[in-house]
Amino acid sequence: MMSVLELIAEGAPPARFEELLATARRGKVSDRALAELDRAVRLASSARALIGHAQQREAGLAALVDTAHDLTLVHDMETLLHETTRRARRLLNIDMAYIGLRDADDARRASTIRAAEGETTSRSVGLRTAAEFGLGGLVQQTRAPAWSPDYLADGDLPHSAEIDDVVRAEGLHAILAVPLGHGTRVFGTLYAADRKVRHFTPDEISLLRSLGRLAGVAIERARLLEETRAEVTELELDTSRARSSLDEQRRGEAAYIRLIDLVLDGCDPGTLAEAAAAELSGTLVVRDCVGRTVVVTGTPPDLDEDDILRWTYDAHAAGRPVPMSAGGWVAPVTAGGENLGAALLIPDEPLTDGFGVRLLQLAARAVALILLLQRTATVAHDRIRDELFEELLGDIGPRPRQLVSRAHRLGIAVDEPHVVIVARPEGGPQGRADAWASSYAHRLSGLAKRRDGCLTLLVPGEDALAAATSAAAELTPLVGSPVTVGAAGPVSGPDRVSRAHREALSCLEALTELGNTGCVATPQQMGFLGVLLSETHGVDDYVESVIGPVLDYDTHRFTELARTLDAYFASSASPTRAASDLHVHPNTVSRRLERITELLGADWQNPERALEIQLALRLHRTRRTLRHRQAAPGGQGGAEDPGSRKGWGPGGQADSLHP
């Protein structure tokens, strides 16, 4: 017995115990002593096993403590995951370990393998596993460990083709899975796998479960650290941006003060523009409200005038600088809502931040200030213009001469021929249209204002149609939509502007009712409707505009073209029947119709034109009859019938048979 205790004390291997038992059996030892020795050897073997198990457990716990210590030193998430899998392999002496974390933004609560140790293929990391399949699915559902000695052969597990393919590719058999979490929340799974069939002991399961708990706390800590770092980084960026913004604001304020000091010192626009261009590092062009260039610094690139106008109107409509092509910018130059012009900047380097644009806007304000100081009466001047135009469009009082004098002081010769234009853009930015109207009126020495949702202009001219067409051609591309325009005139004198405005507005409304939006019309262009719409364009004007050449020809040549036209239409456009009604040869009617074609144009028989001609003939005949009655004995006129000089005598007979 003492020999057995000595062997135990020495920590002898099992062979020494078996050797002691074999020596006793060969010697002269009693059966009783031999049985006691055998029992002692067996007890020693059990004691050794218990001691070995205790030592193994102590070593595992020591390794677990070392792992916990090491995990507290790791702060990076990826490094932490790889360290956890490496420690799991060492703790259980297994072939492969890997970690799956639940996808936070996935409604199906699937998991993705984020790290692996001991893998032989590239298919493990990145594998997404659904919440209802594999050992990981069981762990997520039960929050407890799950294992299998031979995974692919285990029919009790919820298999999936994707997981089975990876397990087969890695050659895995035994798999143990434990939850990763913090508190009551499970957010992942730690796997330990062997490439041979293996039954995991309770100690191994407990040891991996403890490692999973430690790793879960470390992962949660790393996640919080990452979020904190991200927040700190964002705060640092916000602080940096705030400092940059403050520095830019200070720089802009200092530059603005320098420019204002120049203005207050009485500098001219050229000096101010040079200083602003130096602050902005580029070429600066200052234009006034009518598009004239006031100052240029450097050599600006060639730009299309229509593009410049469009960008200028955009800037005034937006109330801030807007970009041009080739990296340039246009800033509105305004004062109290008044359009003083624009500042065009072509920077040496593209403006990629808000500071340059802000500085351009401040420079434009300084330019506005110096322009306003040079034109101290500008604001009052424009207000007087608006008041004058409103009076012209309203009912004129008994002293129109005062309005003429006031208009002359504003540079507007209202006693000379002017036309009234009423334009309505059918879309597009309203601010751009208003800026165009103000600039257009200044350019032509006229007046403009928005009235009843339309742009109303009074501009010099004797051809209302030409003026309206020109305005529509300029405004349409700027607003990017059709523009409906009504115009009337010319009129001379302040007391006739209101009437012309009513006629122009009536033409605009008539175009709208007829469905001809986007068109241009004057009372003269509206045909017989113009007689109804116009307060100045009467029956005589209408007849003269439609068949005047025929009537003049009859008067000077003593022919019957007008009577022939009347007979031709009365006979349903039959020359033969018209000749019969006129008691002339058909060839005579044909020659007269050819002459009419020369006078009225080849399209005089088109339906619309023919209707206008028939109406004019009827009005002319009615007017001639009424005047003949007044000239007859007992009538009131007593004068010669003016209609007879147009080819029809009182008796309706021909004065001449020549065509």
C-alpha positions in Angstrom: 0.0 0.0 0.0 2.8 2.3 0.8 4.3 1.6 -2.7 1.0 2.7 -4.3 1.0 5.9 -2.2 4.6 6.6 -3.2 3.8 6.2 -6.9 0.8 8.6 -6.5 3.1 11.1 -4.7 5.6 10.8 -7.5 3.0 11.3 -10.1 4.1 8.0 -11.8 2.5 7.1 -15.1 -0.1 4.3 -15.3 2.5 1.8 -16.5 4.3 1.9 -13.1 1.1 1.0 -11.3 0.6 -2.0 -13.7 4.2 -3.0 -13.2 3.8 -2.9 -9.4 0.8 -5.1 -9.7 2.5 -7.6 -12.0 5.5 -7.9 -9.6 3.2 -8.7 -6.8 1.5 -11.4 -8.8 4.9 -13.0 -9.6 6.0 -12.9 -5.9 4.8 -15.0 -3.0 1.9 -12.7 -2.0 -1.2 -14.0 -0.6 -4.4 -13.7 -2.5 -5.8 -11.3 0.1 -2.8 -9.0 -0.2 -2.9 -9.2 -4.0 -6.6 -8.2 -4.0 -6.0 -5.3 -1.7 -3.1 -4.2 -3.9 -5.2 -4.5 -7.0 -8.0 -2.4 -5.4 -5.4 0.2 -4.3 -4.0 0.4 -7.9 -7.6 0.9 -9.2 -8.3 3.6 -6.6 -5.0 5.3 -7.5 -5.9 5.2 -11.1 -9.3 6.9 -10.3 -7.5 9.4 -8.1 -5.1 10.2 -10.9 -8.0 10.7 -13.3 -9.7 13.1 -10.9 -6.5 14.9 -10.4 -5.9 15.1 -14.2 -9.5 16.3 -14.7 -9.0 19.0 -12.1 -5.7 20.0 -13.6 -7.3 20.2 -17.0 -10.2 22.2 -15.7 -7.8 24.5 -13.9 -5.8 24.9 -17.1 -9.0 25.7 -19.1 -10.1 28.3 -16.5 -6.6 29.8 -16.5 -6.7 30.0 -20.3 -10.2 31.5 -20.0 -8.9 34.1 -17.6 -6.0 34.9 -19.9 -8.5 35.2 -22.8 -10.7 37.6 -20.8 -7.7 39.7 -20.1 -6.6 39.7 -23.7 -10.1 40.6 -24.9 -10.2 43.6 -22.7 -7.1 44.9 -24.5 -8.6 44.6 -28.0 -10.8 47.5 -29.1 -11.2 47.0 -32.9 -14.2 44.9 -33.8 -12.5 42.8 -36.5 -9.5 42.1 -34.4 -11.7 41.1 -31.5 -13.6 38.6 -33.6 -10.5 37.0 -34.9 -8.9 36.8 -31.4 -12.1 35.1 -30.1 -12.0 32.4 -32.8 -8.3 31.8 -32.2 -8.8 31.4 -28.5 -11.8 29.0 -29.0 -9.6 26.7 -31.1 -6.9 26.6 -28.4 -9.4 26.1 -25.5 -11.1 23.0 -27.1 -8.2 21.9 -29.3 -10.5 21.9 -32.4 -9.9 22.3 -36.1 -12.0 25.4 -36.8 -13.9 28.2 -35.0 -16.0 30.9 -36.5 -18.4 33.7 -35.4 -21.7 34.7 -36.9 -23.3 38.1 -36.0 -26.9 39.0 -36.6 -27.6 41.6 -39.3 -29.1 44.6 -37.5 -30.9 46.0 -40.6 -32.4 42.7 -41.8 -36.0 42.1 -41.0 -35.5 38.3 -41.3 -32.9 38.5 -38.5 -30.4 36.5 -40.5 -26.7 36.2 -39.5 -23.5 36.6 -41.4 -20.2 34.8 -40.7 -17.8 37.7 -39.9 -14.6 35.9 -38.8 -13.2 32.3 -39.0 -10.0 30.6 -37.8 -8.8 27.3 -39.3 -10.9 27.5 -42.4 -9.6 25.9 -45.6 -11.9 27.6 -48.2 -13.1 31.2 -48.8 -16.8 30.2 -48.5 -17.1 30.4 -44.7 -16.6 34.2 -44.1 -19.5 36.1 -45.6 -22.0 33.2 -45.5 -25.5 34.4 -44.6 -27.5 32.0 -42.5 -31.3 32.3 -42.0 -32.6 32.4 -38.5 -34.6 29.2 -38.9 -31.7 26.9 -40.1 -28.6 25.3 -38.7 -27.2 25.2 -35.2 -27.0 29.0 -35.2 -30.8 29.1 -35.7 -31.4 26.8 -32.7 -29.0 29.0 -30.6 -30.8 32.2 -31.6 -34.2 30.7 -30.8 -33.3 28.9 -27.5 -30.5 31.2 -26.3 -28.7 28.0 -25.2 -25.8 25.9 -26.7 -26.5 23.4 -29.4 -24.2 20.7 -30.8 -23.9 17.7 -33.0 -21.2 15.0 -33.2 -21.7 14.6 -36.9 -23.6 17.6 -38.4 -24.3 16.3 -41.9 -25.5 13.0 -40.6 -27.8 14.5 -37.9 -31.3 14.3 -39.3 -32.8 16.1 -36.3 -31.3 19.5 -37.2 -33.0 22.1 -39.5 -30.6 21.8 -42.5 -30.2 24.3 -45.4 -28.5 23.7 -48.7 -26.2 26.8 -48.3 -25.0 25.7 -44.8 -24.6 22.1 -45.7 -22.5 23.0 -48.8 -20.0 25.0 -46.7 -19.8 22.3 -44.0 -19.1 19.7 -46.7 -16.5 21.9 -48.4 -14.7 22.5 -45.1 -14.9 18.7 -44.2 -16.5 19.4 -40.8 -18.3 16.8 -38.7 -18.7 17.8 -35.1 -20.0 21.3 -34.5 -20.7 23.1 -31.2 -22.5 26.5 -31.2 -23.0 28.8 -28.2 -24.8 32.2 -28.0 -23.0 35.6 -28.1 -24.8 38.3 -26.3 -24.9 40.9 -23.6 -27.5 40.7 -20.9 -30.7 39.2 -22.2 -29.9 40.2 -25.8 -28.4 37.6 -28.2 -26.7 39.1 -31.3 -24.5 36.3 -32.6 -23.2 32.8 -32.4 -19.7 31.3 -31.6 -19.1 28.0 -33.4 -16.4 25.3 -32.6 -16.0 22.6 -35.2 -13.9 19.5 -35.7 -13.2 17.6 -38.9 -13.8 14.2 -37.2 -16.8 12.8 -35.4 -16.5 14.0 -31.8 -18.7 14.0 -28.7 -18.3 17.2 -26.8 -18.1 16.9 -23.0 -20.0 19.0 -20.6 -16.8 20.7 -19.6 -16.0 21.6 -23.2 -19.6 23.0 -23.7 -19.4 25.0 -20.5 -15.9 26.3 -21.3 -17.0 27.5 -24.8 -20.2 29.0 -23.3 -18.1 31.0 -20.8 -15.9 32.2 -23.7 -19.1 33.2 -25.6 -20.2 35.3 -22.6 -16.9 37.0 -22.3 -16.7 37.6 -26.1 -20.3 38.9 -26.1 -19.4 41.5 -23.4 -16.2 42.5 -25.3 -18.1 42.7 -28.7 -20.7 44.9 -27.1 -18.0 47.1 -25.6 -16.3 47.3 -29.0 -19.5 48.2 -30.7 -20.2 51.0 -28.2 -16.6 52.2 -28.6 -17.0 52.3 -32.3 -20.3 54.2 -32.0 -18.6 56.6 -29.5 -15.6 57.1 -31.8 -18.0 57.7 -34.8 -19.9 60.3 -32.7 -16.6 61.9 -31.6 -15.4 62.0 -35.2 -18.6 63.6 -36.3 -18.4 66.1 -33.5 -14.8 66.9 -34.5 -16.0 67.3 -38.1 -18.8 69.6 -37.0 -16.4 71.6 -34.9 -14.0 71.8 -37.8 -16.8 72.9 -40.1 -18.0 75.4 -37.6 -14.5 76.8 -37.2 -14.0 76.9 -41.0 -17.4 78.6 -41.4 -16.5 81.1 -38.7 -13.2 81.8 -40.4 -14.9 82.2 -43.7 -17.5 84.5 -42.2 -14.7 86.6 -40.7 -12.8 86.8 -43.9 -16.0 87.7 -45.8 -16.9 90.3 -43.2 -13.4 91.8 -43.4 -13.5 91.9 -47.3 -16.9 93.5 -47.2 -15.7 96.1 -44.8 -12.8 96.9 -47.1 -15.1 97.3 -50.0 -17.6 99.5 -48.1 -14.7 101.6 -46.9 -13.8 102.2 -50.5 -17.4 103.2 -51.3 -17.5 105.6 -48.4 -14.2 107.1 -49.4 -15.8 108.1 -52.7 -14.2 105.7 -55.1 -15.5 105.1 -58.6 -17.1 101.8 -59.8 -13.9 100.9 -61.6 -11.8 101.1 -58.4 -14.4 99.1 -56.4 -14.6 96.5 -59.1 -10.8 96.1 -59.1 -10.8 95.6 -55.4 -13.7 93.1 -55.5 -12.0 91.2 -58.3 -8.8 91.0 -56.2 -10.8 89.6 -53.2 -12.6 87.1 -55.4 -9.5 86.2 -57.5 -11.0 86.5 -60.9 -12.4 88.7 -63.6 -15.4 90.8 -62.7 -17.9 92.4 -65.1 -20.5 94.9 -63.8 -23.6 95.5 -66.0 -26.4 98.0 -65.4 -30.2 97.2 -65.4 -30.5 97.6 -69.2 -27.5 95.2 -69.9 -24.9 97.8 -70.6 -21.4 97.0 -69.3 -20.3 99.5 -66.7 -16.9 98.1 -65.6 -14.7 95.2 -66.7 -11.6 94.0 -64.9 -9.3 91.7 -66.8 -10.3 89.9 -70.0 -13.6 88.1 -69.7 -14.4 85.1 -72.1 -16.8 85.6 -74.9 -20.3 84.8 -73.8 -23.5 84.8 -75.7 -25.6 87.8 -74.8 -28.8 85.8 -74.7 -27.2 83.4 -72.2 -26.0 86.3 -70.1 -29.5 87.8 -70.0 -31.0 84.5 -69.0 -28.6 84.0 -66.2 -29.1 87.6 -65.0 -32.8 87.1 -64.9 -32.4 83.8 -63.0 -30.1 85.5 -60.5 -32.7 88.3 -59.9 -35.5 85.8 -59.6 -33.6 83.7 -57.1 -32.2 86.7 -55.2 -28.7 85.1 -55.0 -25.8 84.2 -57.3 -26.4 81.5 -59.9 -23.7 79.6 -61.8 -22.9 80.2 -65.5 -21.1 77.9 -67.9 -17.3 77.6 -67.7 -17.4 78.0 -63.9 -18.6 81.6 -63.9 -21.3 83.1 -61.6 -23.8 85.9 -61.9 -24.9 87.8 -58.8 -27.9 90.2 -58.8 -27.2 93.9 -58.0 -30.3 95.1 -56.3 -31.4 97.8 -53.8 -34.7 97.7 -52.2 -36.0 95.3 -54.8 -34.9 97.5 -57.6 -32.9 95.9 -60.5 -29.7 97.9 -60.7 -27.9 95.3 -62.8 -25.7 92.3 -62.3 -22.1 91.3 -61.4 -20.5 88.6 -63.5 -17.5 86.7 -62.0 -15.2 84.5 -64.0 -13.0 83.1 -61.2 -9.4 81.9 -61.7 -10.3 78.7 -59.9 -13.8 77.2 -59.8 -15.8 78.2 -56.7 -16.2 74.8 -55.0 -17.3 76.1 -51.6 -19.9 78.5 -50.3 -17.4 81.1 -49.2 -16.6 82.3 -52.7 -20.3 82.5 -53.6 -21.0 84.4 -50.3 -18.2 86.8 -51.0 -19.5 87.4 -54.5 -22.9 88.2 -53.1 -21.3 90.7 -50.6 -19.3 92.3 -53.4 -22.5 92.7 -55.4 -24.1 94.5 -52.5 -21.1 96.9 -52.4 -21.5 97.5 -56.2 -25.2 98.1 -55.6 -24.3 100.7 -52.9 -22.0 102.6 -55.1 -24.4 102.6 -58.1 -27.1 103.7 -55.8 -25.0 106.5 -54.4 -24.2 107.6 -58.0 -27.9 107.6 -58.7 -29.4 109.0 -55.5 -32.7 109.6 -57.2 -33.0 106.1 -58.7 -35.4 104.6 -56.2 -37.7 107.7 -56.2 -37.3 107.8 -60.0 -38.6 104.3 -60.4 -41.4 104.9 -58.0 -42.4 108.0 -60.0 -42.3 105.9 -63.2 -44.7 103.3 -61.6 -47.1 106.0 -60.4 -47.0 107.7 -63.8 -47.8 104.4 -65.6 -50.6 103.6 -63.2 -52.1 107.1 -64.0 -51.7 106.6 -67.7 -53.5 103.2 -67.5 -56.3 104.7 -65.4 -58.7 107.5 -66.2 -56.8 110.6 -67.1 -57.9 113.7 -65.3 -58.6 117.1 -66.9 -54.9 118.0 -67.1 -53.1 115.6 -69.4 -50.5 118.2 -70.2 -49.1 117.8 -66.7 -48.6 114.1 -67.4 -46.8 114.9 -70.6 -44.4 117.2 -68.7 -43.9 114.6 -66.0 -43.2 111.9 -68.6 -40.6 114.1 -70.4 -38.8 114.6 -67.1 -38.5 110.8 -66.9 -37.2 110.6 -70.5 -40.5 109.3 -71.9 -42.0 111.1 -74.9 -45.6 110.0 -74.2 -46.9 112.6 -76.7 -45.1 110.7 -79.5 -46.4 107.4 -81.0 -46.3 104.5 -78.5 -47.8 101.0 -78.4 -49.2 99.1 -75.4 -48.1 95.5 -75.0 -49.9 93.1 -72.6 -47.9 89.8 -72.2 -48.8 86.8 -70.2 -46.2 84.0 -69.9 -48.0 80.6 -69.8 -45.4 79.2 -67.4 -41.9 79.6 -66.2 -40.4 81.6 -63.3 -42.4 84.8 -62.6 -39.3 86.6 -61.2 -37.4 86.1 -64.4 -40.3 87.6 -66.4 -40.5 90.6 -64.1 -36.8 91.3 -64.3 -37.0 91.1 -68.1 -39.9 93.5 -68.3 -38.1 96.1 -66.1 -34.9 95.8 -68.2 -36.8 95.8 -71.5 -38.7 99.0 -70.6 -35.5 100.8 -69.5 -33.8 99.7 -72.8 -36.5 101.2 -75.0 -37.2 104.3 -72.8 -40.7 103.0 -71.9 -42.7 101.9 -68.9 -43.4 98.5 -67.5 -45.2 96.9 -64.5 -47.0 93.7 -63.6 -50.8 94.3 -63.6 -53.6 91.8 -63.1 -51.2 88.9 -63.6 -49.8 90.2 -66.9 -46.8 92.2 -67.9 -48.0 95.6 -69.2 -45.5 97.7 -71.2 -45.7 101.1 -72.9 -42.9 101.4 -75.5 -42.2 103.8 -78.4 -43.3 102.6 -81.8 -45.7 102.9 -84.6 -46.2 99.2 -85.4 -48.0 97.4 -82.6 -47.6 94.0 -84.2 -43.9 94.3 -84.7 -43.4 95.5 -81.2 -45.4 92.7 -79.7 -43.7 90.1 -81.9 -40.3 91.4 -80.8 -41.2 91.3 -77.1 -42.6 87.8 -77.4 -39.5 86.5 -79.3 -37.3 87.9 -76.5 -39.4 86.8 -73.5 -40.3 83.3 -74.7 -36.9 81.6 -74.5 -36.2 83.3 -71.1 -39.2 81.8 -69.4 -39.0 78.6 -71.3 -42.8 78.5 -72.1 -45.2 80.1 -74.6 -46.1 83.8 -74.1 -49.5 85.1 -75.2 -49.3 88.8 -76.2 -52.0 91.4 -77.0 -51.0 94.8 -78.4 -52.6 98.0 -79.6 -51.6 101.3 -81.0 -49.9 103.4 -82.0 -51.3 106.2 -79.8 -50.0 109.6 -79.0 -50.9 111.5 -75.9 -51.5 110.4 -72.3 -55.3 110.3 -72.7 -55.1 107.5 -75.3 -52.9 105.1 -73.4 -55.8 103.7 -71.3 -57.9 103.0 -74.4 -55.0 101.2 -76.1 -54.4 99.2 -72.9 -58.0 98.0 -72.9 -57.8 97.0 -76.6 -54.5 95.1 -76.0 -56.0 93.4 -73.0 -59.1 92.5 -75.1 -56.9 91.0 -77.8 -55.2 88.9 -75.1 -58.5 87.7 -73.7 -59.8 87.0 -77.2 -56.7 84.8 -78.0 -57.3 82.9 -74.7 -61.0 82.3 -75.5 -60.2 81.2 -79.0 -57.6 78.7 -77.6 -54.7 80.5 -79.3 -52.5 80.9 -76.3 -48.9 81.5 -77.2 -49.8 83.8 -80.1 -49.5 87.5 -80.8 -52.5 89.7 -81.9 -53.5 93.3 -82.4 -57.0 94.6 -83.3 -55.9 94.9 -86.9 -54.8 91.2 -86.9 -58.1 90.0 -85.4 -60.1 90.6 -88.6 -63.7 91.5 -88.1 -63.3 90.7 -84.4 -61.0 93.7 -84.2 -63.9 95.9 -85.0 -65.6 94.6 -81.9 -62.5 94.7 -79.7 -61.1 98.0 -80.8 -62.2 101.4 -79.6 -60.3 103.1 -82.4 -60.3 100.6 -85.3 -63.8 101.2 -86.9 -65.7 99.9 -89.9 -63.9 102.2 -92.3 -60.5 101.0 -91.2 -61.7 97.4 -91.4 -63.1 97.8 -94.9 -60.0 99.6 -96.0 -57.7 96.9 -94.6 -59.6 94.0 -96.3 -60.6 95.3 -99.8 -59.0 98.8 -99.9 -56.8 98.0 -102.9 -59.9 96.9 -104.9 -61.8 100.0 -104.0 -58.9 102.3 -104.8 -58.5 100.6 -108.1 -62.2 101.1 -109.0 -61.9 104.8 -108.0 -58.9 105.5 -110.1 -59.6 103.3 -113.1 -63.4 103.6 -113.1 -63.8 99.8 -113.0 -66.3 97.5 -111.3 -64.0 95.1 -109.5 -65.9 95.4 -106.1 -69.2 94.8 -107.9 -67.8 91.9 -109.7 -66.5 90.4 -106.3 -70.0 90.8 -104.9 -71.6 89.1 -107.8 -69.0 86.3 -107.8 -69.7 85.4 -104.2 -73.4 85.8 -104.7 -73.3 83.2 -107.5 -71.4 80.7 -105.3 -68.1 81.4 -106.9 -69.3 80.7 -110.4 -67.8 83.1 -113.0 -70.4 82.1 -115.6 -73.4 82.9 -113.4 -71.7 86.1 -112.2 -71.2 87.2 -115.8 -74.9 86.6 -116.4 -75.9 88.7 -113.4 -73.5 91.5 -114.4 -74.7 91.3 -118.1 -71.1 90.9 -119.3 -69.1 88.2 -121.2 -67.6 85.5 -118.9 -64.2 86.4 -120.2 -64.7 89.8 -118.8 -65.4 88.3 -115.4 -62.3 86.1 -115.7 -60.1 89.1 -116.5 -61.5 91.0 -113.5 -60.9 88.1 -111.2 -57.3 87.9 -112.4 -56.9 91.6 -111.6 -58.5 91.0 -108.1 -55.9 88.3 -107.5 -53.1 90.7 -108.3 -54.6 93.3 -105.9 -55.5 91.0 -103.0 -53.1 88.1 -103.3 -53.4 84.6 -104.5 -55.1 83.4 -101.2 -58.1 85.7 -101.4 -60.4 82.7 -102.1 -59.3 80.7 -99.0 -62.3 80.2 -96.7 -61.2 82.6 -93.9 -60.0 85.3 -96.3 -63.2 84.9 -98.4 -65.3 85.4 -95.3 -63.5 88.5 -94.4 -63.9 89.9 -98.0 -67.6 89.1 -98.1 -68.1 90.8 -94.7 -66.1 93.9 -95.9 -68.2 94.0 -99.1 -71.4 93.9 -97.1 -70.2 96.6 -94.7 -69.1 98.8 -97.6 -72.4 98.3 -99.5 -74.4 99.1 -96.3 -72.3 102.2 -95.6 -72.7 103.4 -99.2 -76.5 102.9 -99.0 -76.7 104.8 -95.7 -74.6 107.7 -97.1 -76.6 107.8 -100.3 -79.8 108.2 -98.3 -78.3 111.0 -96.3 -77.2 112.7 -99.6 -80.6 112.4 -101.3 -83.1 115.3 -101.4 -84.7 115.6 -98.0 -81.8 113.9 -96.3 -79.6 115.4 -93.7 -76.2 115.2 -95.4 -76.7 116.9 -98.7 -73.2 115.9 -99.7 -71.8 113.8 -102.5 -71.9 110.0 -101.8 -68.3 109.1 -101.0 -69.0 105.5 -101.7 -69.6 106.3 -105.4 -65.9 107.1 -105.8 -65.1 103.5 -104.9 -66.7 102.0 -108.1 -70.3 101.7 -107.3 -72.5 104.5 -108.4 -75.8 105.3 -106.8 -77.6 103.1 -109.3 -75.2 100.3 -108.9 -74.2 100.5 -112.6 -70.7 100.3 -113.9 -68.9 103.5 -114.6 -66.6 101.6 -116.9 -66.4 98.2 -118.6 -62.6 97.9 -118.3 -61.2 95.5 -115.8 
